[in-house]
Amino acid sequence: MANFKLIYQILTLLDKYLDHEEPDWSKLSAEHFKVTEKRFTHIMLMLYEAGYLGGIEPIPLGGNAYDFKPINPSITLRGMEYLEENTTMKKAYRLLKGIKDITPRNLTA
């Protein structure tokens, strides 16, 4: 679950940066998201390979290890669709949870 939260946070940051002339790229880091460098790099590469973000260059380090070089990181249309779908799902979840919370549990006639 923590991975999906990180994915959502990364894509949300990149989406916000569409409006900035000079984004603060220091926030696009493992330190900012409070995760290990290895996890952050792995998630960034997965997002790149899935087509959710562009503007990075994968750098093979040997074996299964990779790093990435940020060129001009940006969210893609596919990444925006992911955010939209997940935002809609969260709203629906909150609505249904709210309905459940106010519905009486014992409905006997």
Secondary structure as a PSIPRED ss2 file (coil, helix, strand):
# PSIPRED VFORMAT (PSIPRED V4.0)

   1 M C   1.000  0.000  0.000
   2 A H   0.000  1.000  0.000
   3 N H   0.000  1.000  0.000
   4 F H   0.000  1.000  0.000
   5 K H   0.000  1.000  0.000
   6 L H   0.000  1.000  0.000
   7 I H   0.000  1.000  0.000
   8 Y H   0.000  1.000  0.000
   9 Q H   0.000  1.000  0.000
  10 I H   0.000  1.000  0.000
  11 L H   0.000  1.000  0.000
  12 T H   0.000  1.000  0.000
  13 L H   0.000  1.000  0.000
  14 L H   0.000  1.000  0.000
  15 D H   0.000  1.000  0.000
  16 K H   0.000  1.000  0.000
  17 Y H   0.000  1.000  0.000
  18 L H   0.000  1.000  0.000
  19 D H   0.000  1.000  0.000
  20 H C   1.000  0.000  0.000
  21 E C   1.000  0.000  0.000
  22 E C   1.000  0.000  0.000
  23 P C   1.000  0.000  0.000
  24 D C   1.000  0.000  0.000
  25 W H   0.000  1.000  0.000
  26 S H   0.000  1.000  0.000
  27 K H   0.000  1.000  0.000
  28 L C   1.000  0.000  0.000
  29 S C   1.000  0.000  0.000
  30 A H   0.000  1.000  0.000
  31 E H   0.000  1.000  0.000
  32 H H   0.000  1.000  0.000
  33 F H   0.000  1.000  0.000
  34 K C   1.000  0.000  0.000
  35 V C   1.000  0.000  0.000
  36 T C   1.000  0.000  0.000
  37 E H   0.000  1.000  0.000
  38 K H   0.000  1.000  0.000
  39 R H   0.000  1.000  0.000
  40 F H   0.000  1.000  0.000
  41 T H   0.000  1.000  0.000
  42 H H   0.000  1.000  0.000
  43 I H   0.000  1.000  0.000
  44 M H   0.000  1.000  0.000
  45 L H   0.000  1.000  0.000
  46 M H   0.000  1.000  0.000
  47 L H   0.000  1.000  0.000
  48 Y H   0.000  1.000  0.000
  49 E H   0.000  1.000  0.000
  50 A C   1.000  0.000  0.000
  51 G C   1.000  0.000  0.000
  52 Y C   1.000  0.000  0.000
  53 L E   0.000  0.000  1.000
  54 G E   0.000  0.000  1.000
  55 G E   0.000  0.000  1.000
  56 I E   0.000  0.000  1.000
  57 E E   0.000  0.000  1.000
  58 P E   0.000  0.000  1.000
  59 I E   0.000  0.000  1.000
  60 P E   0.000  0.000  1.000
  61 L E   0.000  0.000  1.000
  62 G E   0.000  0.000  1.000
  63 G C   1.000  0.000  0.000
  64 N C   1.000  0.000  0.000
  65 A E   0.000  0.000  1.000
  66 Y E   0.000  0.000  1.000
  67 D E   0.000  0.000  1.000
  68 F E   0.000  0.000  1.000
  69 K E   0.000  0.000  1.000
  70 P E   0.000  0.000  1.000
  71 I E   0.000  0.000  1.000
  72 N E   0.000  0.000  1.000
  73 P E   0.000  0.000  1.000
  74 S E   0.000  0.000  1.000
  75 I E   0.000  0.000  1.000
  76 T C   1.000  0.000  0.000
  77 L H   0.000  1.000  0.000
  78 R H   0.000  1.000  0.000
  79 G H   0.000  1.000  0.000
  80 M H   0.000  1.000  0.000
  81 E H   0.000  1.000  0.000
  82 Y H   0.000  1.000  0.000
  83 L H   0.000  1.000  0.000
  84 E H   0.000  1.000  0.000
  85 E H   0.000  1.000  0.000
  86 N H   0.000  1.000  0.000
  87 T H   0.000  1.000  0.000
  88 T H   0.000  1.000  0.000
  89 M H   0.000  1.000  0.000
  90 K H   0.000  1.000  0.000
  91 K H   0.000  1.000  0.000
  92 A H   0.000  1.000  0.000
  93 Y H   0.000  1.000  0.000
  94 R H   0.000  1.000  0.000
  95 L H   0.000  1.000  0.000
  96 L H   0.000  1.000  0.000
  97 K H   0.000  1.000  0.000
  98 G H   0.000  1.000  0.000
  99 I H   0.000  1.000  0.000
 100 K H   0.000  1.000  0.000
 101 D H   0.000  1.000  0.000
 102 I H   0.000  1.000  0.000
 103 T C   1.000  0.000  0.000
 104 P C   1.000  0.000  0.000
 105 R C   1.000  0.000  0.000
 106 N C   1.000  0.000  0.000
 107 L C   1.000  0.000  0.000
 108 T C   1.000  0.000  0.000
 109 A C   1.000  0.000  0.000
